[in-house]
Amino acid sequence: MSRKEKKKDSTLSVISCILTGVAFILPMPILISFPLALAGAFVGLVDLGTKKEEYRHIGAWFGVIVGIIEVVFLAVQYMSFV
């Protein structure tokens, strides 16, 4: 019986997760949280585009999905403010 090795998270996946998590959790002005969420989504897309089989990419999926939701939410909130 061979033991399956545990996969590590990729660096871009962790960065994407941190950027979107900070933008989503912390209450910040739109001028700060919008670029953070957008950057997290872009970094997640780059990580998924350069997918390597030896790493996990769960954080990248989280970053893309939550980043897009956050960007849409902030855009709607800004448009209703204007």
PyMOL Python script that loads the backbone (N, CA, C, O; Angstrom):
from pymol import cmd

cmd.read_pdbstr("""\
ATOM      1  N   MET A   1       0.817  -1.185   0.000  1.00  0.00           N
ATOM      2  CA  MET A   1       0.000   0.000   0.000  1.00  0.00           C
ATOM      3  C   MET A   1       0.865   1.255   0.000  1.00  0.00           C
ATOM      4  O   MET A   1       1.691   1.460   0.890  1.00  0.00           O
ATOM      5  N   SER A   2       0.664   2.073  -0.995  1.00  0.00           N
ATOM      6  CA  SER A   2       1.430   3.311  -1.016  1.00  0.00           C
ATOM      7  C   SER A   2       0.614   4.419  -0.359  1.00  0.00           C
ATOM      8  O   SER A   2      -0.603   4.517  -0.513  1.00  0.00           O
ATOM      9  N   ARG A   3       1.319   5.215   0.353  1.00  0.00           N
ATOM     10  CA  ARG A   3       0.662   6.317   1.049  1.00  0.00           C
ATOM     11  C   ARG A   3       0.613   7.541   0.135  1.00  0.00           C
ATOM     12  O   ARG A   3       1.625   7.941  -0.438  1.00  0.00           O
ATOM     13  N   LYS A   4      -0.547   8.111   0.011  1.00  0.00           N
ATOM     14  CA  LYS A   4      -0.704   9.272  -0.861  1.00  0.00           C
ATOM     15  C   LYS A   4      -0.173  10.521  -0.162  1.00  0.00           C
ATOM     16  O   LYS A   4      -0.509  10.795   0.990  1.00  0.00           O
ATOM     17  N   GLU A   5       0.658  11.267  -0.877  1.00  0.00           N
ATOM     18  CA  GLU A   5       1.216  12.483  -0.300  1.00  0.00           C
ATOM     19  C   GLU A   5       0.176  13.591  -0.306  1.00  0.00           C
ATOM     20  O   GLU A   5      -0.657  13.692  -1.207  1.00  0.00           O
ATOM     21  N   LYS A   6       0.251  14.416   0.728  1.00  0.00           N
ATOM     22  CA  LYS A   6      -0.669  15.536   0.844  1.00  0.00           C
ATOM     23  C   LYS A   6      -0.198  16.672  -0.059  1.00  0.00           C
ATOM     24  O   LYS A   6       0.984  17.015  -0.054  1.00  0.00           O
ATOM     25  N   LYS A   7      -1.100  17.252  -0.826  1.00  0.00           N
ATOM     26  CA  LYS A   7      -0.751  18.358  -1.713  1.00  0.00           C
ATOM     27  C   LYS A   7      -0.734  19.661  -0.919  1.00  0.00           C
ATOM     28  O   LYS A   7      -1.550  19.868  -0.022  1.00  0.00           O
ATOM     29  N   LYS A   8       0.206  20.529  -1.264  1.00  0.00           N
ATOM     30  CA  LYS A   8       0.297  21.837  -0.644  1.00  0.00           C
ATOM     31  C   LYS A   8      -0.455  22.849  -1.503  1.00  0.00           C
ATOM     32  O   LYS A   8      -0.661  22.642  -2.699  1.00  0.00           O
ATOM     33  N   ASP A   9      -0.859  23.945  -0.868  1.00  0.00           N
ATOM     34  CA  ASP A   9      -1.511  25.020  -1.608  1.00  0.00           C
ATOM     35  C   ASP A   9      -0.466  25.816  -2.375  1.00  0.00           C
ATOM     36  O   ASP A   9       0.647  26.019  -1.890  1.00  0.00           O
ATOM     37  N   SER A  10      -0.821  26.260  -3.561  1.00  0.00           N
ATOM     38  CA  SER A  10       0.111  27.073  -4.340  1.00  0.00           C
ATOM     39  C   SER A  10       0.205  28.476  -3.743  1.00  0.00           C
ATOM     40  O   SER A  10      -0.704  28.927  -3.046  1.00  0.00           O
ATOM     41  N   THR A  11       1.298  29.147  -4.020  1.00  0.00           N
ATOM     42  CA  THR A  11       1.533  30.481  -3.461  1.00  0.00           C
ATOM     43  C   THR A  11       0.517  31.486  -3.979  1.00  0.00           C
ATOM     44  O   THR A  11      -0.002  32.295  -3.210  1.00  0.00           O
ATOM     45  N   LEU A  12       0.230  31.443  -5.271  1.00  0.00           N
ATOM     46  CA  LEU A  12      -0.764  32.362  -5.837  1.00  0.00           C
ATOM     47  C   LEU A  12      -2.146  32.103  -5.277  1.00  0.00           C
ATOM     48  O   LEU A  12      -2.936  33.035  -5.123  1.00  0.00           O
ATOM     49  N   SER A  13      -2.448  30.867  -4.972  1.00  0.00           N
ATOM     50  CA  SER A  13      -3.733  30.520  -4.386  1.00  0.00           C
ATOM     51  C   SER A  13      -3.886  31.145  -3.001  1.00  0.00           C
ATOM     52  O   SER A  13      -4.947  31.667  -2.658  1.00  0.00           O
ATOM     53  N   VAL A  14      -2.827  31.087  -2.220  1.00  0.00           N
ATOM     54  CA  VAL A  14      -2.855  31.682  -0.874  1.00  0.00           C
ATOM     55  C   VAL A  14      -2.970  33.202  -0.968  1.00  0.00           C
ATOM     56  O   VAL A  14      -3.722  33.811  -0.207  1.00  0.00           O
ATOM     57  N   ILE A  15      -2.234  33.821  -1.890  1.00  0.00           N
ATOM     58  CA  ILE A  15      -2.305  35.277  -2.059  1.00  0.00           C
ATOM     59  C   ILE A  15      -3.705  35.705  -2.489  1.00  0.00           C
ATOM     60  O   ILE A  15      -4.232  36.695  -1.982  1.00  0.00           O
ATOM     61  N   SER A  16      -4.307  34.977  -3.410  1.00  0.00           N
ATOM     62  CA  SER A  16      -5.660  35.282  -3.866  1.00  0.00           C
ATOM     63  C   SER A  16      -6.665  35.172  -2.727  1.00  0.00           C
ATOM     64  O   SER A  16      -7.549  36.016  -2.579  1.00  0.00           O
ATOM     65  N   CYS A  17      -6.522  34.143  -1.940  1.00  0.00           N
ATOM     66  CA  CYS A  17      -7.427  33.925  -0.816  1.00  0.00           C
ATOM     67  C   CYS A  17      -7.288  35.045   0.216  1.00  0.00           C
ATOM     68  O   CYS A  17      -8.291  35.513   0.756  1.00  0.00           O
ATOM     69  N   ILE A  18      -6.075  35.471   0.490  1.00  0.00           N
ATOM     70  CA  ILE A  18      -5.847  36.536   1.470  1.00  0.00           C
ATOM     71  C   ILE A  18      -6.409  37.865   0.971  1.00  0.00           C
ATOM     72  O   ILE A  18      -7.063  38.579   1.731  1.00  0.00           O
ATOM     73  N   LEU A  19      -6.168  38.206  -0.286  1.00  0.00           N
ATOM     74  CA  LEU A  19      -6.649  39.479  -0.827  1.00  0.00           C
ATOM     75  C   LEU A  19      -8.170  39.570  -0.793  1.00  0.00           C
ATOM     76  O   LEU A  19      -8.723  40.573  -0.342  1.00  0.00           O
ATOM     77  N   THR A  20      -8.842  38.534  -1.263  1.00  0.00           N
ATOM     78  CA  THR A  20     -10.307  38.593  -1.277  1.00  0.00           C
ATOM     79  C   THR A  20     -10.887  38.439   0.123  1.00  0.00           C
ATOM     80  O   THR A  20     -11.931  39.016   0.429  1.00  0.00           O
ATOM     81  N   GLY A  21     -10.227  37.677   0.964  1.00  0.00           N
ATOM     82  CA  GLY A  21     -10.708  37.537   2.336  1.00  0.00           C
ATOM     83  C   GLY A  21     -10.655  38.844   3.097  1.00  0.00           C
ATOM     84  O   GLY A  21     -11.592  39.186   3.819  1.00  0.00           O
ATOM     85  N   VAL A  22      -9.555  39.586   2.937  1.00  0.00           N
ATOM     86  CA  VAL A  22      -9.431  40.887   3.591  1.00  0.00           C
ATOM     87  C   VAL A  22     -10.479  41.854   3.045  1.00  0.00           C
ATOM     88  O   VAL A  22     -11.101  42.592   3.808  1.00  0.00           O
ATOM     89  N   ALA A  23     -10.673  41.851   1.741  1.00  0.00           N
ATOM     90  CA  ALA A  23     -11.659  42.755   1.131  1.00  0.00           C
ATOM     91  C   ALA A  23     -13.075  42.393   1.557  1.00  0.00           C
ATOM     92  O   ALA A  23     -13.930  43.270   1.673  1.00  0.00           O
ATOM     93  N   PHE A  24     -13.328  41.118   1.789  1.00  0.00           N
ATOM     94  CA  PHE A  24     -14.680  40.671   2.126  1.00  0.00           C
ATOM     95  C   PHE A  24     -14.992  40.832   3.613  1.00  0.00           C
ATOM     96  O   PHE A  24     -16.114  41.188   3.972  1.00  0.00           O
ATOM     97  N   ILE A  25     -14.023  40.577   4.471  1.00  0.00           N
ATOM     98  CA  ILE A  25     -14.292  40.539   5.913  1.00  0.00           C
ATOM     99  C   ILE A  25     -14.171  41.908   6.574  1.00  0.00           C
ATOM    100  O   ILE A  25     -15.036  42.298   7.357  1.00  0.00           O
ATOM    101  N   LEU A  26     -13.106  42.633   6.264  1.00  0.00           N
ATOM    102  CA  LEU A  26     -12.863  43.898   6.946  1.00  0.00           C
ATOM    103  C   LEU A  26     -13.704  45.023   6.357  1.00  0.00           C
ATOM    104  O   LEU A  26     -13.808  45.151   5.137  1.00  0.00           O
ATOM    105  N   PRO A  27     -14.298  45.832   7.216  1.00  0.00           N
ATOM    106  CA  PRO A  27     -15.049  46.984   6.708  1.00  0.00           C
ATOM    107  C   PRO A  27     -14.099  48.103   6.287  1.00  0.00           C
ATOM    108  O   PRO A  27     -13.476  48.754   7.125  1.00  0.00           O
ATOM    109  N   MET A  28     -14.000  48.311   4.990  1.00  0.00           N
ATOM    110  CA  MET A  28     -13.098  49.325   4.444  1.00  0.00           C
ATOM    111  C   MET A  28     -13.862  50.179   3.440  1.00  0.00           C
ATOM    112  O   MET A  28     -14.926  49.780   2.966  1.00  0.00           O
ATOM    113  N   PRO A  29     -13.324  51.349   3.116  1.00  0.00           N
ATOM    114  CA  PRO A  29     -13.956  52.161   2.074  1.00  0.00           C
ATOM    115  C   PRO A  29     -13.899  51.450   0.712  1.00  0.00           C
ATOM    116  O   PRO A  29     -13.075  50.565   0.483  1.00  0.00           O
ATOM    117  N   ILE A  30     -14.783  51.862  -0.161  1.00  0.00           N
ATOM    118  CA  ILE A  30     -14.865  51.234  -1.482  1.00  0.00           C
ATOM    119  C   ILE A  30     -13.561  51.408  -2.250  1.00  0.00           C
ATOM    120  O   ILE A  30     -13.180  50.529  -3.024  1.00  0.00           O
ATOM    121  N   LEU A  31     -12.872  52.525  -2.048  1.00  0.00           N
ATOM    122  CA  LEU A  31     -11.630  52.769  -2.777  1.00  0.00           C
ATOM    123  C   LEU A  31     -10.529  51.777  -2.407  1.00  0.00           C
ATOM    124  O   LEU A  31      -9.577  51.614  -3.170  1.00  0.00           O
ATOM    125  N   ILE A  32     -10.634  51.122  -1.272  1.00  0.00           N
ATOM    126  CA  ILE A  32      -9.634  50.127  -0.872  1.00  0.00           C
ATOM    127  C   ILE A  32     -10.130  48.711  -1.131  1.00  0.00           C
ATOM    128  O   ILE A  32      -9.380  47.882  -1.647  1.00  0.00           O
ATOM    129  N   SER A  33     -11.375  48.422  -0.785  1.00  0.00           N
ATOM    130  CA  SER A  33     -11.864  47.044  -0.904  1.00  0.00           C
ATOM    131  C   SER A  33     -12.117  46.628  -2.354  1.00  0.00           C
ATOM    132  O   SER A  33     -11.956  45.454  -2.687  1.00  0.00           O
ATOM    133  N   PHE A  34     -12.507  47.557  -3.219  1.00  0.00           N
ATOM    134  CA  PHE A  34     -12.746  47.211  -4.619  1.00  0.00           C
ATOM    135  C   PHE A  34     -11.480  46.730  -5.322  1.00  0.00           C
ATOM    136  O   PHE A  34     -11.510  45.678  -5.961  1.00  0.00           O
ATOM    137  N   PRO A  35     -10.349  47.473  -5.226  1.00  0.00           N
ATOM    138  CA  PRO A  35      -9.121  46.966  -5.869  1.00  0.00           C
ATOM    139  C   PRO A  35      -8.601  45.677  -5.230  1.00  0.00           C
ATOM    140  O   PRO A  35      -8.042  44.827  -5.924  1.00  0.00           O
ATOM    141  N   LEU A  36      -8.779  45.524  -3.919  1.00  0.00           N
ATOM    142  CA  LEU A  36      -8.338  44.286  -3.273  1.00  0.00           C
ATOM    143  C   LEU A  36      -9.114  43.085  -3.798  1.00  0.00           C
ATOM    144  O   LEU A  36      -8.523  42.054  -4.118  1.00  0.00           O
ATOM    145  N   ALA A  37     -10.435  43.214  -3.888  1.00  0.00           N
ATOM    146  CA  ALA A  37     -11.248  42.110  -4.389  1.00  0.00           C
ATOM    147  C   ALA A  37     -10.950  41.824  -5.858  1.00  0.00           C
ATOM    148  O   ALA A  37     -10.890  40.666  -6.272  1.00  0.00           O
ATOM    149  N   LEU A  38     -10.766  42.868  -6.630  1.00  0.00           N
ATOM    150  CA  LEU A  38     -10.445  42.704  -8.046  1.00  0.00           C
ATOM    151  C   LEU A  38      -9.074  42.053  -8.230  1.00  0.00           C
ATOM    152  O   LEU A  38      -8.910  41.175  -9.077  1.00  0.00           O
ATOM    153  N   ALA A  39      -8.103  42.478  -7.446  1.00  0.00           N
ATOM    154  CA  ALA A  39      -6.762  41.881  -7.523  1.00  0.00           C
ATOM    155  C   ALA A  39      -6.789  40.422  -7.087  1.00  0.00           C
ATOM    156  O   ALA A  39      -6.108  39.587  -7.683  1.00  0.00           O
ATOM    157  N   GLY A  40      -7.568  40.104  -6.056  1.00  0.00           N
ATOM    158  CA  GLY A  40      -7.685  38.720  -5.616  1.00  0.00           C
ATOM    159  C   GLY A  40      -8.301  37.831  -6.677  1.00  0.00           C
ATOM    160  O   GLY A  40      -7.876  36.690  -6.859  1.00  0.00           O
ATOM    161  N   ALA A  41      -9.303  38.346  -7.382  1.00  0.00           N
ATOM    162  CA  ALA A  41      -9.922  37.573  -8.453  1.00  0.00           C
ATOM    163  C   ALA A  41      -8.943  37.368  -9.610  1.00  0.00           C
ATOM    164  O   ALA A  41      -8.881  36.280 -10.183  1.00  0.00           O
ATOM    165  N   PHE A  42      -8.179  38.408  -9.956  1.00  0.00           N
ATOM    166  CA  PHE A  42      -7.202  38.277 -11.040  1.00  0.00           C
ATOM    167  C   PHE A  42      -6.079  37.314 -10.683  1.00  0.00           C
ATOM    168  O   PHE A  42      -5.671  36.505 -11.516  1.00  0.00           O
ATOM    169  N   VAL A  43      -5.581  37.389  -9.464  1.00  0.00           N
ATOM    170  CA  VAL A  43      -4.518  36.471  -9.044  1.00  0.00           C
ATOM    171  C   VAL A  43      -5.038  35.032  -9.038  1.00  0.00           C
ATOM    172  O   VAL A  43      -4.314  34.106  -9.402  1.00  0.00           O
ATOM    173  N   GLY A  44      -6.289  34.849  -8.626  1.00  0.00           N
ATOM    174  CA  GLY A  44      -6.891  33.513  -8.667  1.00  0.00           C
ATOM    175  C   GLY A  44      -7.018  32.990 -10.086  1.00  0.00           C
ATOM    176  O   GLY A  44      -6.772  31.810 -10.336  1.00  0.00           O
ATOM    177  N   LEU A  45      -7.396  33.851 -11.014  1.00  0.00           N
ATOM    178  CA  LEU A  45      -7.493  33.434 -12.413  1.00  0.00           C
ATOM    179  C   LEU A  45      -6.122  33.082 -12.986  1.00  0.00           C
ATOM    180  O   LEU A  45      -5.994  32.134 -13.760  1.00  0.00           O
ATOM    181  N   VAL A  46      -5.110  33.839 -12.610  1.00  0.00           N
ATOM    182  CA  VAL A  46      -3.752  33.527 -13.070  1.00  0.00           C
ATOM    183  C   VAL A  46      -3.307  32.181 -12.503  1.00  0.00           C
ATOM    184  O   VAL A  46      -2.689  31.380 -13.206  1.00  0.00           O
ATOM    185  N   ASP A  47      -3.621  31.935 -11.238  1.00  0.00           N
ATOM    186  CA  ASP A  47      -3.246  30.664 -10.627  1.00  0.00           C
ATOM    187  C   ASP A  47      -3.961  29.498 -11.294  1.00  0.00           C
ATOM    188  O   ASP A  47      -3.362  28.445 -11.512  1.00  0.00           O
ATOM    189  N   LEU A  48      -5.226  29.676 -11.615  1.00  0.00           N
ATOM    190  CA  LEU A  48      -5.956  28.601 -12.295  1.00  0.00           C
ATOM    191  C   LEU A  48      -5.458  28.418 -13.727  1.00  0.00           C
ATOM    192  O   LEU A  48      -5.501  27.309 -14.259  1.00  0.00           O
ATOM    193  N   GLY A  49      -4.990  29.488 -14.349  1.00  0.00           N
ATOM    194  CA  GLY A  49      -4.464  29.389 -15.707  1.00  0.00           C
ATOM    195  C   GLY A  49      -3.124  28.682 -15.773  1.00  0.00           C
ATOM    196  O   GLY A  49      -2.820  28.015 -16.762  1.00  0.00           O
ATOM    197  N   THR A  50      -2.325  28.822 -14.736  1.00  0.00           N
ATOM    198  CA  THR A  50      -1.023  28.159 -14.677  1.00  0.00           C
ATOM    199  C   THR A  50      -1.100  26.965 -13.736  1.00  0.00           C
ATOM    200  O   THR A  50      -0.227  26.774 -12.890  1.00  0.00           O
ATOM    201  N   LYS A  51      -2.119  26.189 -13.884  1.00  0.00           N
ATOM    202  CA  LYS A  51      -2.403  25.088 -12.955  1.00  0.00           C
ATOM    203  C   LYS A  51      -1.279  24.051 -12.984  1.00  0.00           C
ATOM    204  O   LYS A  51      -0.912  23.539 -14.042  1.00  0.00           O
ATOM    205  N   LYS A  52      -0.753  23.761 -11.819  1.00  0.00           N
ATOM    206  CA  LYS A  52       0.255  22.720 -11.666  1.00  0.00           C
ATOM    207  C   LYS A  52      -0.362  21.586 -10.859  1.00  0.00           C
ATOM    208  O   LYS A  52      -1.060  21.824  -9.873  1.00  0.00           O
ATOM    209  N   GLU A  53      -0.111  20.384 -11.270  1.00  0.00           N
ATOM    210  CA  GLU A  53      -0.774  19.228 -10.666  1.00  0.00           C
ATOM    211  C   GLU A  53      -0.294  18.914  -9.253  1.00  0.00           C
ATOM    212  O   GLU A  53      -0.996  18.234  -8.505  1.00  0.00           O
ATOM    213  N   GLU A  54       0.888  19.397  -8.876  1.00  0.00           N
ATOM    214  CA  GLU A  54       1.398  19.044  -7.554  1.00  0.00           C
ATOM    215  C   GLU A  54       0.862  19.950  -6.444  1.00  0.00           C
ATOM    216  O   GLU A  54       1.160  19.729  -5.270  1.00  0.00           O
ATOM    217  N   TYR A  55       0.078  20.964  -6.804  1.00  0.00           N
ATOM    218  CA  TYR A  55      -0.477  21.887  -5.822  1.00  0.00           C
ATOM    219  C   TYR A  55      -2.005  21.841  -5.838  1.00  0.00           C
ATOM    220  O   TYR A  55      -2.630  21.457  -6.827  1.00  0.00           O
ATOM    221  N   ARG A  56      -2.587  22.251  -4.691  1.00  0.00           N
ATOM    222  CA  ARG A  56      -4.038  22.425  -4.624  1.00  0.00           C
ATOM    223  C   ARG A  56      -4.369  23.861  -5.022  1.00  0.00           C
ATOM    224  O   ARG A  56      -3.552  24.765  -4.847  1.00  0.00           O
ATOM    225  N   HIS A  57      -5.563  24.062  -5.555  1.00  0.00           N
ATOM    226  CA  HIS A  57      -5.965  25.392  -6.021  1.00  0.00           C
ATOM    227  C   HIS A  57      -7.317  25.802  -5.434  1.00  0.00           C
ATOM    228  O   HIS A  57      -8.080  26.519  -6.081  1.00  0.00           O
ATOM    229  N   ILE A  58      -7.611  25.357  -4.230  1.00  0.00           N
ATOM    230  CA  ILE A  58      -8.894  25.690  -3.597  1.00  0.00           C
ATOM    231  C   ILE A  58      -8.966  27.176  -3.267  1.00  0.00           C
ATOM    232  O   ILE A  58     -10.018  27.795  -3.429  1.00  0.00           O
ATOM    233  N   GLY A  59      -7.869  27.750  -2.809  1.00  0.00           N
ATOM    234  CA  GLY A  59      -7.842  29.181  -2.497  1.00  0.00           C
ATOM    235  C   GLY A  59      -8.058  30.041  -3.724  1.00  0.00           C
ATOM    236  O   GLY A  59      -8.646  31.119  -3.634  1.00  0.00           O
ATOM    237  N   ALA A  60      -7.586  29.574  -4.874  1.00  0.00           N
ATOM    238  CA  ALA A  60      -7.792  30.327  -6.114  1.00  0.00           C
ATOM    239  C   ALA A  60      -9.269  30.326  -6.497  1.00  0.00           C
ATOM    240  O   ALA A  60      -9.809  31.351  -6.914  1.00  0.00           O
ATOM    241  N   TRP A  61      -9.919  29.176  -6.353  1.00  0.00           N
ATOM    242  CA  TRP A  61     -11.363  29.126  -6.632  1.00  0.00           C
ATOM    243  C   TRP A  61     -12.119  30.034  -5.682  1.00  0.00           C
ATOM    244  O   TRP A  61     -13.032  30.748  -6.098  1.00  0.00           O
ATOM    245  N   PHE A  62     -11.747  30.013  -4.400  1.00  0.00           N
ATOM    246  CA  PHE A  62     -12.374  30.899  -3.418  1.00  0.00           C
ATOM    247  C   PHE A  62     -12.148  32.359  -3.808  1.00  0.00           C
ATOM    248  O   PHE A  62     -13.076  33.166  -3.762  1.00  0.00           O
ATOM    249  N   GLY A  63     -10.920  32.695  -4.189  1.00  0.00           N
ATOM    250  CA  GLY A  63     -10.602  34.067  -4.561  1.00  0.00           C
ATOM    251  C   GLY A  63     -11.378  34.550  -5.768  1.00  0.00           C
ATOM    252  O   GLY A  63     -11.836  35.692  -5.793  1.00  0.00           O
ATOM    253  N   VAL A  64     -11.531  33.701  -6.763  1.00  0.00           N
ATOM    254  CA  VAL A  64     -12.264  34.087  -7.978  1.00  0.00           C
ATOM    255  C   VAL A  64     -13.742  34.285  -7.666  1.00  0.00           C
ATOM    256  O   VAL A  64     -14.327  35.304  -8.031  1.00  0.00           O
ATOM    257  N   ILE A  65     -14.342  33.313  -6.991  1.00  0.00           N
ATOM    258  CA  ILE A  65     -15.787  33.383  -6.734  1.00  0.00           C
ATOM    259  C   ILE A  65     -16.133  34.533  -5.798  1.00  0.00           C
ATOM    260  O   ILE A  65     -17.018  35.332  -6.103  1.00  0.00           O
ATOM    261  N   VAL A  66     -15.447  34.627  -4.665  1.00  0.00           N
ATOM    262  CA  VAL A  66     -15.741  35.687  -3.699  1.00  0.00           C
ATOM    263  C   VAL A  66     -15.330  37.049  -4.252  1.00  0.00           C
ATOM    264  O   VAL A  66     -16.008  38.043  -3.995  1.00  0.00           O
ATOM    265  N   GLY A  67     -14.240  37.114  -5.001  1.00  0.00           N
ATOM    266  CA  GLY A  67     -13.818  38.383  -5.592  1.00  0.00           C
ATOM    267  C   GLY A  67     -14.833  38.929  -6.571  1.00  0.00           C
ATOM    268  O   GLY A  67     -15.126  40.125  -6.558  1.00  0.00           O
ATOM    269  N   ILE A  68     -15.374  38.072  -7.419  1.00  0.00           N
ATOM    270  CA  ILE A  68     -16.383  38.517  -8.377  1.00  0.00           C
ATOM    271  C   ILE A  68     -17.668  38.939  -7.670  1.00  0.00           C
ATOM    272  O   ILE A  68     -18.280  39.943  -8.034  1.00  0.00           O
ATOM    273  N   ILE A  69     -18.076  38.178  -6.665  1.00  0.00           N
ATOM    274  CA  ILE A  69     -19.268  38.554  -5.897  1.00  0.00           C
ATOM    275  C   ILE A  69     -19.057  39.898  -5.214  1.00  0.00           C
ATOM    276  O   ILE A  69     -19.947  40.748  -5.222  1.00  0.00           O
ATOM    277  N   GLU A  70     -17.888  40.092  -4.626  1.00  0.00           N
ATOM    278  CA  GLU A  70     -17.588  41.348  -3.940  1.00  0.00           C
ATOM    279  C   GLU A  70     -17.535  42.525  -4.910  1.00  0.00           C
ATOM    280  O   GLU A  70     -18.037  43.603  -4.591  1.00  0.00           O
ATOM    281  N   VAL A  71     -16.938  42.342  -6.087  1.00  0.00           N
ATOM    282  CA  VAL A  71     -16.856  43.420  -7.075  1.00  0.00           C
ATOM    283  C   VAL A  71     -18.257  43.808  -7.548  1.00  0.00           C
ATOM    284  O   VAL A  71     -18.562  44.994  -7.672  1.00  0.00           O
ATOM    285  N   VAL A  72     -19.109  42.818  -7.812  1.00  0.00           N
ATOM    286  CA  VAL A  72     -20.489  43.117  -8.231  1.00  0.00           C
ATOM    287  C   VAL A  72     -21.243  43.818  -7.108  1.00  0.00           C
ATOM    288  O   VAL A  72     -21.960  44.788  -7.354  1.00  0.00           O
ATOM    289  N   PHE A  73     -21.089  43.340  -5.891  1.00  0.00           N
ATOM    290  CA  PHE A  73     -21.766  43.958  -4.750  1.00  0.00           C
ATOM    291  C   PHE A  73     -21.327  45.412  -4.566  1.00  0.00           C
ATOM    292  O   PHE A  73     -22.164  46.289  -4.350  1.00  0.00           O
ATOM    293  N   LEU A  74     -20.027  45.671  -4.649  1.00  0.00           N
ATOM    294  CA  LEU A  74     -19.531  47.028  -4.480  1.00  0.00           C
ATOM    295  C   LEU A  74     -19.954  47.931  -5.631  1.00  0.00           C
ATOM    296  O   LEU A  74     -20.250  49.106  -5.414  1.00  0.00           O
ATOM    297  N   ALA A  75     -19.985  47.403  -6.852  1.00  0.00           N
ATOM    298  CA  ALA A  75     -20.418  48.204  -8.000  1.00  0.00           C
ATOM    299  C   ALA A  75     -21.887  48.600  -7.869  1.00  0.00           C
ATOM    300  O   ALA A  75     -22.249  49.744  -8.145  1.00  0.00           O
ATOM    301  N   VAL A  76     -22.726  47.667  -7.452  1.00  0.00           N
ATOM    302  CA  VAL A  76     -24.152  47.971  -7.262  1.00  0.00           C
ATOM    303  C   VAL A  76     -24.333  48.962  -6.124  1.00  0.00           C
ATOM    304  O   VAL A  76     -25.152  49.876  -6.215  1.00  0.00           O
ATOM    305  N   GLN A  77     -23.576  48.782  -5.063  1.00  0.00           N
ATOM    306  CA  GLN A  77     -23.669  49.695  -3.926  1.00  0.00           C
ATOM    307  C   GLN A  77     -23.212  51.106  -4.326  1.00  0.00           C
ATOM    308  O   GLN A  77     -23.824  52.091  -3.913  1.00  0.00           O
ATOM    309  N   TYR A  78     -22.154  51.209  -5.118  1.00  0.00           N
ATOM    310  CA  TYR A  78     -21.683  52.511  -5.565  1.00  0.00           C
ATOM    311  C   TYR A  78     -22.664  53.166  -6.510  1.00  0.00           C
ATOM    312  O   TYR A  78     -22.887  54.373  -6.425  1.00  0.00           O
ATOM    313  N   MET A  79     -23.269  52.383  -7.427  1.00  0.00           N
ATOM    314  CA  MET A  79     -24.219  52.950  -8.371  1.00  0.00           C
ATOM    315  C   MET A  79     -25.485  53.448  -7.684  1.00  0.00           C
ATOM    316  O   MET A  79     -26.076  54.438  -8.116  1.00  0.00           O
ATOM    317  N   SER A  80     -25.901  52.778  -6.629  1.00  0.00           N
ATOM    318  CA  SER A  80     -27.096  53.250  -5.915  1.00  0.00           C
ATOM    319  C   SER A  80     -26.768  54.494  -5.083  1.00  0.00           C
ATOM    320  O   SER A  80     -27.661  55.276  -4.760  1.00  0.00           O
ATOM    321  N   PHE A  81     -25.509  54.676  -4.742  1.00  0.00           N
ATOM    322  CA  PHE A  81     -25.082  55.848  -3.988  1.00  0.00           C
ATOM    323  C   PHE A  81     -25.036  57.080  -4.878  1.00  0.00           C
ATOM    324  O   PHE A  81     -25.348  58.186  -4.435  1.00  0.00           O
ATOM    325  N   VAL A  82     -24.646  56.885  -6.138  1.00  0.00           N
ATOM    326  CA  VAL A  82     -24.526  58.006  -7.084  1.00  0.00           C
ATOM    327  C   VAL A  82     -25.855  58.304  -7.604  1.00  0.00           C
ATOM    328  O   VAL A  82     -26.009  59.212  -8.421  1.00  0.00           O
TER     329      VAL A  82
END
""", "prot")
cmd.dss("prot")
cmd.show_as("cartoon", "prot")
cmd.util.cbc("prot")
cmd.orient("prot")
